[in-house]
Amino acid sequence: MTTTLDQFATTKLASLDAASLRRRINPITRCPNAIALRDGQRLISFSCNDYLNLSQHPAVIAASVAATQRYGVGAGASRLVTGDHPLYRTLERRLADLKTTADAVVFGSGYLANIGIIPALVGAGDAVFIDELAHACIWAGAKLSGAAVLPFPHNDVAHLTHLLAAHPWRHAIIATDGVFSMDGDRAPIAALATIASTHGAWLMTDDAHGIGVLNAGRGTAHGTAVPLQMGTLSKAVGGYGGYLCASAAVCDLIRNRARSFIYTTGLPPGVVAAAIASLDLIATDPDLCARPLRHARHFTDALGLPAAQSPIVPLILGAAETALAAQASLAAAGFLVTAIRPPTVPDGTARLRFAFTAGHHEADIERLANHVRTSIMIAA
Ligand SMILES: *Cc1c(COP(=O)(O)O)cnc(C)c1O
């Protein structure tokens, strides 16, 4: 018997199919050095955010296993109840040290961090100014807050200045990605910090793609006074979790007010231990941290593209079908590169998104660039 609910789902899926926008998840076995196995095929992955390959690092795995054996698999409760195992304080200390802030708060994920932080700080009568290309979970947090949500054109500081003056607000957050996740470019953080302090607004940077890979691992905001530095432990740090680095008072307020911190179970001890081990590697190995960007530059140089500003390099192809065909052509040549389609990116800007890691080999990057030049750029 088909219910109205099933009919609804089937119709929605058919319209996604018709627009080449239906997503499918494929089982993938990830191995060290950016190798991935899919349907029995060995692929070199340029689609993982594991920029330092730390998810596969022996010391990180060993730390995770040891903590699991000592403390168990799960946290057992939210952190405010009994889930605050001792490793949490160490992790928050390491994050604050890396970011040179007074304190840090760890969340279950980056998404949970953004949907918790923004509503804890602003509400009705306030405003959130957001770069139009900022990550979906910043928008989600801003909408949840009940504050006015005011997008500004990508990296357009002049337009933002105009908006700040044109709208009345009591408190305001200016929110931006440090590195834009689908474009790989960086926000003008110093200029944004100046504007924020001139207007008395609070700058929040999402450094999901900056920590571990820019400024010797310290991230995009390093060297600039940014009061709200959010990020994830799920990309270059190799594990899972999110964080906010901020002043002691702000972090304490967040522990008291952020609903996605309070009403959810703490991270498993093994996940926290892995992040500590990864941050130790990041803090002590600047050459490791520099490698993903170096590899991305190698690729953009080889193709005559604008020099990469981060480990992420987009190749915008336009139509979703074109991006899917390019993805298939790369897979046939042994490269795993994911096509990114709307609604993740704006309509008409479907693209290939290349993510470079420390573990890639230069010869493979050159083979990749050759394939892109001869089979994709010419066809497009
Ligand atoms: C991936 C990402 C997030 C979400 O982080 P998770 O830990 O995966 O939930 C947030 N912001 C940006 C910019 C991201 O790229």
The ligand as an SDF file (V2000), in Angstrom:
LIG
                    3D

 15 15  0  0  0  0  0  0  0  0999 V2000
   32.3500   21.0690    7.2260 C   0  0  0  0  0  0  0  0  0  0  0  0
   31.9980   22.4250    7.6720 C   0  0  0  0  0  0  0  0  0  0  0  0
   31.2640   22.6340    8.8280 C   0  0  0  0  0  0  0  0  0  0  0  0
   30.6500   21.5050    9.6060 C   0  0  0  0  0  0  0  0  0  0  0  0
   31.5890   20.8440   10.3850 O   0  0  0  0  0  0  0  0  0  0  0  0
   31.2800   19.3520   10.8520 P   0  0  0  0  0  0  0  0  0  0  0  0
   32.2350   19.1270   11.9740 O   0  0  0  0  0  0  0  0  0  0  0  0
   31.5060   18.4700    9.6830 O   0  0  0  0  0  0  0  0  0  0  0  0
   29.8560   19.3460   11.3140 O   0  0  0  0  0  0  0  0  0  0  0  0
   31.0640   23.9280    9.2370 C   0  0  0  0  0  0  0  0  0  0  0  0
   31.5250   24.9750    8.5270 N   0  0  0  0  0  0  0  0  0  0  0  0
   32.2310   24.8020    7.4000 C   0  0  0  0  0  0  0  0  0  0  0  0
   32.7410   25.9930    6.6700 C   0  0  0  0  0  0  0  0  0  0  0  0
   32.4760   23.5240    6.9230 C   0  0  0  0  0  0  0  0  0  0  0  0
   33.1340   23.3630    5.7860 O   0  0  0  0  0  0  0  0  0  0  0  0
  1  2  1  0
  2  3  1  0
  2 14  2  0
  3  4  1  0
  3 10  2  0
  4  5  1  0
  5  6  1  0
  6  7  2  0
  6  8  1  0
  6  9  1  0
 10 11  1  0
 11 12  2  0
 12 13  1  0
 12 14  1  0
 14 15  1  0
M  END
$$$$
